[in-house]
């Protein structure tokens, strides 16, 4: 058997890098002769130019898949498949529905928050409501709960995934404790909220998964963090874009109310037709106004028709 040919290294790597500075050798940490080094102790550390030369990929978090069943892993692959192709808020809405089924969390919501110069909450840029109660969202907005919600505030200050029971346990102010009591009365006792910061643009994304088994959402916290960058990418790309790409999730009841609004029916008339109280209809109308970013019934119907949010006859 012939011996393998030996590579002849007549040109040093320093000389090669001097001629072709863009060449990188896998598995080595060679410094380019054109870059500088700063000595520290007995070794060298790279300059910022070298550190930015190649961004290290995220480590694959194999541990978050260890306890998943075969069916759950298949669901994750499906979510990753659609996440890679997602481009609009509507795509994220459907992906959140897939996650909702995968992690068995009945209540799911996500969106983009605009931040103040100091990094605090300013206002919601867009909201994708998959299955939160319209009554709760109406109360949340009307009472200005975003300013006292300990989960949202903790997320925006640390951008670490929030397990609600743990965050609730650290709350101490009377307003926070009052909010927690209201949230629990609405069935929002346990859940997980995660998100990412887009510092340059002053935005942050958020995704909340609540309900189901007490430890269900917490069990999937690592998986939700793993999926977060893909969802964040799509929502940030669509921040401040036309409303039909940003705000999705009109509930079937809201669509019904909109259809009767289109026919010129009053809240009282819609309540009699649908079989609910007039107060409930008002809640639905306010929710529609908030999601469509309008201030009148005429505007709501016009926007819904323009963007295909109402069934065609």
C-alpha positions in Angstrom: 0.0 0.0 0.0 1.3 3.4 -0.9 2.0 5.9 1.8 -0.3 8.9 1.8 1.2 12.0 0.3 2.6 14.4 2.9 1.6 18.1 2.5 4.7 20.3 1.9 4.4 23.4 3.9 7.0 25.6 2.2 4.9 28.8 2.9 4.2 29.6 6.5 0.6 30.4 7.5 1.7 33.9 8.5 2.9 34.5 5.0 -0.2 33.1 3.5 -2.5 35.2 5.7 -0.4 38.3 4.7 -1.2 37.6 1.1 -4.8 36.4 1.6 -6.1 37.9 4.9 -9.6 36.5 4.3 -8.4 32.8 4.6 -9.6 31.1 7.9 -8.4 27.8 9.1 -11.0 25.7 10.8 -10.3 24.7 14.4 -7.4 27.2 14.8 -7.3 30.6 16.2 -4.6 32.2 14.0 -4.1 35.9 14.2 -3.7 37.9 11.0 -0.4 39.7 10.8 -2.4 42.9 9.9 -4.3 42.8 13.2 -2.9 43.7 16.6 -2.8 41.8 19.8 -2.9 42.9 23.4 -0.7 41.0 25.8 -2.3 39.9 29.1 -0.2 37.8 31.5 1.5 35.0 29.6 -0.9 35.0 26.7 -2.7 37.1 24.1 -6.3 38.1 23.7 -7.8 39.1 20.4 -8.7 42.6 19.5 -12.3 43.5 18.8 -11.6 43.2 15.0 -10.6 39.6 15.5 -13.5 38.8 17.8 -16.0 40.1 15.3 -14.3 38.2 12.4 -16.6 35.3 12.9 -19.7 35.0 15.1 -19.8 31.8 17.0 -23.0 29.8 16.3 -25.5 29.1 19.1 -24.7 25.8 20.9 -27.3 23.2 20.1 -29.3 22.8 23.3 -29.8 19.0 23.2 -30.9 18.9 26.8 -34.3 20.5 26.1 -35.2 17.6 23.8 -34.2 14.8 26.2 -37.6 14.6 28.0 -39.8 15.1 24.9 -41.8 12.3 23.4 -41.4 11.3 19.7 -44.7 13.1 18.9 -43.5 16.2 20.7 -40.2 16.2 18.8 -42.1 15.8 15.5 -44.2 18.9 16.5 -41.0 20.9 17.2 -39.6 20.0 13.8 -42.9 21.1 12.2 -42.7 24.4 14.1 -39.1 25.0 13.0 -40.0 24.2 9.4 -42.7 26.9 9.3 -40.6 29.3 11.3 -37.8 29.2 8.7 -40.3 30.3 6.0 -42.3 32.8 8.1 -42.4 36.4 6.9 -45.6 38.0 8.3 -47.5 38.4 11.5 -50.1 36.0 10.1 -47.4 33.4 9.8 -46.4 33.9 13.4 -50.1 33.6 14.4 -50.2 30.1 12.8 -46.9 29.1 14.3 -48.1 30.2 17.8 -51.1 27.9 17.2 -48.8 25.0 16.5 -46.8 25.8 19.7 -50.1 26.1 21.6 -50.9 22.5 20.7 -47.3 21.3 21.2 -47.0 22.6 24.8 -50.7 22.2 25.7 -51.2 25.8 26.8 -54.7 27.0 26.2 -53.9 30.8 26.4 -51.3 32.2 24.0 -50.4 35.7 23.0 -47.5 37.5 21.5 -46.5 40.9 20.0 -44.1 43.8 20.0 -43.8 46.5 22.6 -42.3 49.9 21.9 -39.9 51.0 24.7 -39.0 54.4 26.1 -35.5 55.8 25.8 -34.6 54.3 29.2 -35.9 50.9 28.2 -39.3 50.9 29.9 -42.6 50.1 28.5 -44.1 52.8 26.3 -46.9 51.2 24.3 -47.8 48.1 22.3 -46.8 48.3 18.6 -48.7 45.1 17.7 -50.5 42.2 19.4 -51.1 38.7 18.1 -53.9 37.2 20.2 -54.3 33.5 19.7 -56.6 32.6 22.6 -56.5 35.2 25.4 -59.9 36.4 26.7 -61.1 39.6 25.0 -62.5 40.7 28.3 -59.1 40.3 30.0 -57.3 42.2 27.2 -59.8 45.0 27.3 -59.4 45.3 31.1 -55.6 45.1 30.7 -55.6 48.0 28.3 -58.2 50.1 30.0 -56.6 49.8 33.4 -53.1 50.4 32.1 -51.9 47.1 33.6 -48.7 47.1 31.4 -47.2 49.6 33.8 -47.7 47.3 36.9 -47.7 43.8 35.4 -44.7 42.2 37.2 -44.1 39.6 34.5 -43.9 42.2 31.7 -41.8 44.5 33.8 -39.4 41.8 34.9 -39.1 40.6 31.2 -38.2 44.1 30.0 -35.7 44.7 32.7 -33.8 41.4 32.3 -35.0 39.7 29.1 -34.9 36.4 31.0 -37.8 33.9 30.6 -40.4 34.5 33.3 -42.1 31.7 35.1 -45.2 33.4 36.5 -45.4 31.7 39.9 -41.8 32.7 40.6 -42.2 36.3 39.4 -45.5 36.7 41.2 -43.8 35.6 44.4 -41.3 38.5 44.2 -44.0 41.1 43.7 -44.5 43.5 46.7 -46.1 46.7 45.7 -49.9 47.1 46.4 -50.6 47.7 42.7 -48.7 44.6 41.6 -50.5 42.5 44.2 -53.8 43.9 43.0 -52.9 43.0 39.4 -51.9 39.5 40.4 -55.2 39.0 42.1 -57.1 40.2 39.0 -55.0 38.0 36.7 -55.6 34.9 38.8 -59.4 35.6 38.9 -59.2 35.6 35.1 -57.5 32.2 35.1 -54.0 33.5 34.6 -52.4 31.7 37.5 -49.4 30.0 36.0 -47.5 30.4 32.7 -44.3 31.4 31.0 -43.4 34.6 29.2 -40.3 35.1 27.1 -39.1 37.8 24.7 -36.1 39.5 23.1 -34.8 43.1 22.8 -34.2 45.0 19.6 -32.2 47.7 21.2 -31.3 49.7 18.0 -35.0 50.2 17.2 -36.4 50.5 20.7 -38.6 47.5 20.4 -39.1 44.2 22.4 -41.0 41.1 21.5 -43.0 39.1 24.0 -44.7 35.7 24.0 -46.8 34.3 26.8 -48.1 30.8 27.2 -50.5 30.1 30.1 -53.0 27.7 31.5 -53.0 23.9 31.2 -51.1 21.9 33.8 -49.4 23.8 36.5 -45.9 22.7 35.4 -46.7 22.3 31.7 -45.5 25.6 30.4 -42.5 25.5 32.7 -41.5 22.1 31.3 -41.3 23.7 27.9 -39.6 26.9 28.9 -36.3 25.8 27.3 -38.0 24.9 24.1 -39.8 28.2 23.9 -36.5 30.0 24.4 -35.0 28.0 21.6 -37.9 29.0 19.2 -37.8 32.6 20.3 -35.2 34.1 17.8 -37.2 32.9 14.8 -40.5 34.4 16.1 -38.7 37.6 17.2 -37.1 38.0 13.7 -40.5 37.9 12.0 -42.3 40.2 14.4 -39.5 42.8 14.4 -39.4 42.8 10.6 -43.1 43.6 10.6 -43.1 46.3 13.3 -44.6 49.5 12.0 -45.8 47.8 8.8 -49.4 47.8 7.6 -51.9 46.7 10.1 -53.0 43.5 8.3 -49.4 42.2 8.6 -49.1 43.2 12.3 -52.4 42.6 14.1 -54.1 39.2 13.7 -56.4 37.0 15.7 -59.9 38.4 15.5 -62.0 35.8 17.4 -65.0 34.2 15.7 -67.3 36.2 18.0 -65.5 39.4 17.0 -66.0 38.5 13.3 -69.7 37.9 14.0 -70.0 41.3 15.8 -68.2 43.0 12.9 -70.5 41.4 10.4 -73.6 42.8 12.2 -71.8 46.2 12.5 -71.4 46.1 8.8 -75.2 45.7 8.6 -75.6 48.9 10.7 -76.9 47.1 13.8 -76.5 48.8 17.2 -74.9 47.1 20.2 -78.3 46.4 21.7 -79.5 44.8 18.4 -76.3 42.7 18.1 -76.8 41.5 21.7 -80.3 40.3 21.0 -79.2 38.6 17.7 -76.2 36.8 19.2 -77.7 36.0 22.6 -75.3 37.9 24.9 -75.5 40.9 27.0 -75.0 44.4 25.6 -72.0 44.8 27.9 -70.4 41.8 26.3 -70.9 43.3 22.8 -69.3 46.5 24.0 -66.3 44.5 25.1 -66.1 42.9 21.7 -66.4 46.2 19.9 -63.6 47.7 22.0 -61.4 44.7 21.3 -62.0 45.1 17.6 -61.2 48.8 17.8 -57.9 48.0 19.6 -56.8 45.3 17.2 -57.7 47.3 14.1 -56.3 50.5 15.5 -59.5 52.4 14.7 -61.9 54.7 16.6 -65.2 54.3 14.9 -67.5 51.5 13.7 -67.3 52.8 10.1 -63.5 52.7 10.2 -63.5 49.2 11.7 -65.8 47.8 8.9 -63.8 49.6 6.2 -60.4 48.3 7.5 -61.8 44.8 7.9 -63.2 44.7 4.4 -60.0 46.2 2.9 -57.8 43.6 4.4 -60.1 40.6 4.0 -60.8 40.1 7.7 -64.5 39.5 7.0 -65.9 36.5 5.2 -66.8 37.2 1.6 -70.4 36.7 0.6 
